Amino acid sequence: MSLNAAALIIGINKYSASGIPVLSGCVSDALGAAKWLVSIGVPSERIIVHAVSHEKLPTFPAGIHLKKSADLLSLRASMRKLSKYSGDHLYIFISGHGMHVLGTGPIFLCQNYLVDDDKMPNLHINDYINWFRSFPYRNQFLFYDACQDWTAASGHISQVHAQGTGEDPGSYKPSKHNAFTALYACGAGETAWAGDNRGGVLIHHTLDALEPQKWVTLNPDGPRQEAIVYDWQMGTRSVNLQPLFQNLIYPNIIAAVTAAGKRGPQTPLLRSTRSDRRQRPIPGDEFAVAANGGSQSCR
């Protein structure tokens, strides 16, 4: 079954600036997300992956658009390409280094951040969400696995400024018809534990929660049951991400972080932007196994 959907995946292990720590799980996150998307029916030719590593890249599903760079301009170009498509679902996976500008919101660091000490190559996530919501996809999902530690101490002026989409603000407007759900690995001012060699803690546990074998036989009182949406007329079932996050993904992240002895708080978040109608859930009958990798360093 082919879904009328598209996706953007970003996984950066290695940044161009030597002063930025190398990560080891972000490309694995990208691979797991790509495999999962293909397995649920997202056409491979409508999946764009930006993956950057200090090691040889793994083999991604055939037919996807794999780009071995994730600088600011290349990411924006891929987003513009997605804006030309349309569909029922848009999936966005982002894994790498991030920060939080007080009073502005989270920013994601592009591959060329800090090259020649340039702090401009970053994505102001809230601005990009508004841009995405102008794209012709009715149901949109963001999985954001990155830190949100402050760019400056309280009372100090940040030397890092969040960068918007680069588009003319008057050229787009978030559609009231588009629903948007975003999952964040942590809250403002927090760092995100990157996991135990199986990928980022958010993306790993999200994909694990959607693993198809775990949906075959369900405990009536289990955490997945409340997340299922049945269409008795069509004879299909789907997954509502919000109760799945509350009942399974969030507790599993907290348990993993606690067991790892991570210092400092980490509060996974789910935020939804309402549309003029209810958001359609993620299709559930087509779930298949997604691969995951890992990293132990902070994002």
Helices and strands as residue ranges (DSSP letters): E 5-12, H 26-39, G 44-46, E 47-52, E 65-67, H 72-83, E 87-95, E 98-101, E 105-109, G 115-117, E 122-124, H 125-132, E 137-145, G 169-171, E 179-184, H 201-209, G 212-215, G 225-227, E 228-231, E 236-239, H 241-244, I 245-249, H 250-260, E 269-273, E 282-283
